[in-house]
Amino acid sequence: MSPATMVNGDLSIDLSQFQRFPDILQGLIERLDIEGNYQLGSRVSIKLGDRHLSSKQVREIEDVLLDHGLYLKELMSNGPPFRAPDDPGEESPFDEMPYYNDTALVCRHLRSGQKIFTEGNLVILGDVNPGAEVVAGGNILVMGSLRGMVHAGAFGDEKALISAYRFNPTQVRIANHITRPPDGMFVEVDCPELARIRAGKVVIEKLKL
């Protein structure tokens, strides 16, 4: 295992070989112990490869560094950049959002009978009207009214998210989990909402940015 390296007075540590967070944390500790001669108060850059960490995991890494008298400078990842939630004590649903390389952008309204499918993420700048259907292997974001059928995580990804500015679909599906509103029920919402899997069920909640 290669030790940490010094770059312009700061430490650089490559942990991209690890996929599981416990292994990342243990790898960090071992590299710091091997290096040993770093200057207290130095800043540390950590390479994570394609791994994306939650806010809680980032805090754990910061705690390890502080125990060694060091500070986190940056996390370098090929995945989406880390975004801390507004409330430091609250986990954001985007912390565990899956990352996909491909994102399809649709700049129009979808009428009844129209169907859109993409293997990655799907962003729609328009409305999804009743009778229309949108399906994505990744996450789905509708910057308008969602009133048709929507299916995220189509290949079985239960961490996929669905969000819309006006969320009133005829059917919501994430991976193999399905939910739909009762017949004749229409709920007008005045804020963006988010659908995700929690405890094995599709739940819909207000989107907190």
C-alpha positions as CSV (number, residue, x, y, z in Angstrom):
1,M,0.0,0.0,0.0
2,S,1.5,3.3,-1.1
3,P,1.8,6.1,1.6
4,A,0.3,9.5,1.3
5,T,2.4,12.0,-0.9
6,M,3.2,15.6,-0.2
7,V,2.2,18.2,-2.9
8,N,3.2,21.8,-2.2
9,G,3.0,21.3,1.5
10,D,-0.4,19.5,1.4
11,L,-1.1,15.8,1.5
12,S,-2.5,13.9,-1.4
13,I,-4.0,10.4,-0.8
14,D,-5.4,8.1,-3.4
15,L,-8.2,5.9,-2.1
16,S,-9.8,5.2,-5.5
17,Q,-9.1,1.5,-5.3
18,F,-11.7,1.1,-2.5
19,Q,-15.5,0.9,-3.2
20,R,-16.9,0.3,0.3
21,F,-16.9,3.2,2.7
22,P,-15.4,1.2,5.7
23,D,-12.5,0.2,3.4
24,I,-12.0,3.9,2.4
25,L,-11.9,4.9,6.0
26,Q,-9.5,2.2,7.0
27,G,-7.3,2.9,4.0
28,L,-7.1,6.6,5.0
29,I,-6.1,5.7,8.5
30,E,-3.4,3.2,7.3
31,R,-1.9,5.7,4.8
32,L,-1.7,8.4,7.5
33,D,0.0,6.0,9.8
34,I,2.5,5.0,7.1
35,E,3.3,8.6,6.2
36,G,3.8,9.7,9.8
37,N,6.0,12.7,9.0
38,Y,3.4,15.1,7.8
39,Q,3.2,18.6,9.2
40,L,0.3,19.2,11.7
41,G,-2.3,21.5,10.3
42,S,-1.7,20.3,6.7
43,R,-4.6,20.1,4.3
44,V,-5.5,16.8,2.6
45,S,-6.8,16.1,-0.9
46,I,-8.4,12.6,-1.3
47,K,-9.0,10.9,-4.6
48,L,-12.1,8.7,-4.6
49,G,-12.4,7.5,-8.2
50,D,-16.1,7.0,-9.0
51,R,-17.2,6.9,-5.4
52,H,-19.6,9.5,-4.1
53,L,-19.9,10.1,-0.3
54,S,-22.8,11.2,1.8
55,S,-22.5,14.2,4.1
56,K,-22.3,11.8,7.1
57,Q,-19.4,9.9,5.5
58,V,-17.6,13.2,4.7
59,R,-17.9,14.2,8.4
60,E,-16.4,10.8,9.4
61,I,-13.4,11.4,7.1
62,E,-13.0,14.9,8.6
63,D,-13.0,13.4,12.1
64,V,-10.2,11.0,11.2
65,L,-8.1,13.8,9.7
66,L,-8.7,16.0,12.8
67,D,-7.6,13.1,15.0
68,H,-4.3,13.3,13.1
69,G,-4.1,17.1,13.3
70,L,-5.1,17.5,9.6
71,Y,-7.8,19.2,7.6
72,L,-9.8,18.2,4.6
73,K,-8.9,20.3,1.5
74,E,-11.0,18.5,-1.2
75,L,-12.5,15.3,-2.3
76,M,-11.7,14.5,-5.9
77,S,-14.3,12.2,-7.5
78,N,-15.5,11.4,-11.0
79,G,-19.0,11.3,-9.6
80,P,-21.2,14.3,-8.9
81,P,-19.8,16.9,-6.5
82,F,-20.7,16.7,-2.8
83,R,-23.4,19.1,-1.7
84,A,-24.0,19.5,2.0
85,P,-27.7,19.9,3.0
86,D,-28.7,23.3,4.4
87,D,-29.2,21.8,7.9
88,P,-25.9,20.2,9.0
89,G,-27.9,17.7,11.1
90,E,-30.2,16.6,8.3
91,E,-29.3,14.1,5.5
92,S,-30.2,15.2,2.0
93,P,-31.9,12.6,-0.3
94,F,-29.3,13.5,-2.9
95,D,-26.5,12.2,-0.7
96,E,-27.2,8.7,-1.8
97,M,-28.5,9.5,-5.3
98,P,-27.0,7.1,-7.8
99,Y,-24.6,8.6,-10.4
100,Y,-25.1,8.0,-14.2
101,N,-22.8,9.3,-16.9
102,D,-25.5,9.9,-19.4
103,T,-28.4,12.4,-19.0
104,A,-31.0,13.0,-21.7
105,L,-32.6,16.5,-21.9
106,V,-36.1,16.9,-23.4
107,C,-37.2,20.5,-24.0
108,R,-40.9,20.1,-24.8
109,H,-44.2,19.0,-23.3
110,L,-45.2,15.4,-23.7
111,R,-48.7,14.7,-24.9
112,S,-50.9,11.7,-24.3
113,G,-49.5,8.6,-26.1
114,Q,-45.9,9.9,-26.2
115,K,-43.2,7.9,-24.5
116,I,-39.6,8.8,-23.6
117,F,-36.9,6.2,-22.6
118,T,-33.3,6.7,-21.6
119,E,-30.7,4.4,-20.0
120,G,-29.3,7.2,-17.8
121,N,-30.9,10.2,-16.2
122,L,-33.8,12.1,-17.8
123,V,-34.5,15.8,-17.4
124,I,-37.7,17.2,-19.0
125,L,-38.1,21.0,-19.4
126,G,-41.9,20.9,-19.8
127,D,-45.0,19.0,-18.7
128,V,-45.7,15.3,-18.8
129,N,-49.4,15.2,-19.5
130,P,-51.8,12.4,-18.6
131,G,-51.4,9.4,-21.0
132,A,-47.7,10.2,-21.5
133,E,-45.0,7.9,-20.1
134,V,-41.4,8.6,-19.1
135,V,-38.9,5.8,-18.3
136,A,-35.2,6.1,-17.2
137,G,-32.6,3.7,-16.0
138,G,-31.5,6.5,-13.7
139,N,-33.1,9.5,-12.0
140,I,-35.9,11.6,-13.5
141,L,-36.4,15.4,-13.1
142,V,-39.5,17.2,-14.5
143,M,-39.2,21.0,-14.6
144,G,-43.0,21.3,-14.9
145,S,-46.1,19.3,-14.2
146,L,-45.8,15.5,-13.9
147,R,-49.3,14.1,-14.6
148,G,-48.5,11.0,-16.6
149,M,-46.7,7.7,-15.8
150,V,-43.1,7.8,-14.6
151,H,-40.6,5.0,-14.0
152,A,-37.1,5.6,-12.7
153,G,-34.4,3.0,-11.9
154,A,-35.9,0.9,-14.7
155,F,-33.1,-1.6,-14.5
156,G,-33.6,-2.3,-10.8
157,D,-31.9,0.6,-9.1
158,E,-33.9,1.3,-6.0
159,K,-31.8,4.4,-5.1
160,A,-33.1,6.3,-8.2
161,L,-35.1,9.4,-7.5
162,I,-38.0,11.2,-9.2
163,S,-38.7,14.9,-8.8
164,A,-41.1,17.3,-10.3
165,Y,-42.1,20.9,-9.9
166,R,-45.8,19.9,-9.8
167,F,-46.0,16.2,-8.8
168,N,-49.3,14.6,-9.6
169,P,-48.6,11.4,-11.7
170,T,-51.1,8.7,-12.6
171,Q,-48.5,6.1,-11.7
172,V,-45.0,6.2,-10.0
173,R,-42.6,3.3,-10.3
174,I,-39.0,3.1,-9.0
175,A,-37.3,-0.2,-9.8
176,N,-40.0,-2.8,-9.1
177,H,-41.9,-0.7,-6.6
178,I,-45.2,0.9,-7.8
179,T,-47.6,3.4,-6.3
180,R,-50.5,5.4,-7.7
181,P,-53.1,7.8,-6.3
182,P,-56.6,6.6,-5.5
183,D,-59.1,6.8,-8.3
184,G,-60.5,10.3,-8.7
185,M,-58.0,11.8,-6.3
186,F,-56.2,15.0,-7.4
187,V,-53.9,16.9,-5.0
188,E,-52.7,20.3,-6.0
189,V,-49.2,21.0,-4.6
190,D,-47.5,24.4,-4.3
191,C,-43.9,23.1,-4.0
192,P,-41.6,20.7,-5.8
193,E,-41.8,17.1,-4.5
194,L,-39.6,14.0,-4.6
195,A,-40.3,10.3,-4.8
196,R,-37.9,7.6,-3.6
197,I,-37.8,4.2,-1.9
198,R,-37.9,4.2,1.9
199,A,-38.4,1.0,3.9
200,G,-39.3,-0.9,0.7
201,K,-42.0,1.5,-0.4
202,V,-42.4,4.4,-2.7
203,V,-42.8,7.6,-0.7
204,I,-43.5,11.1,-1.9
205,E,-42.2,14.1,0.1
206,K,-41.5,17.8,-0.2
207,L,-38.2,18.5,-2.0
208,K,-35.9,20.4,0.4
209,L,-33.1,22.1,-1.5
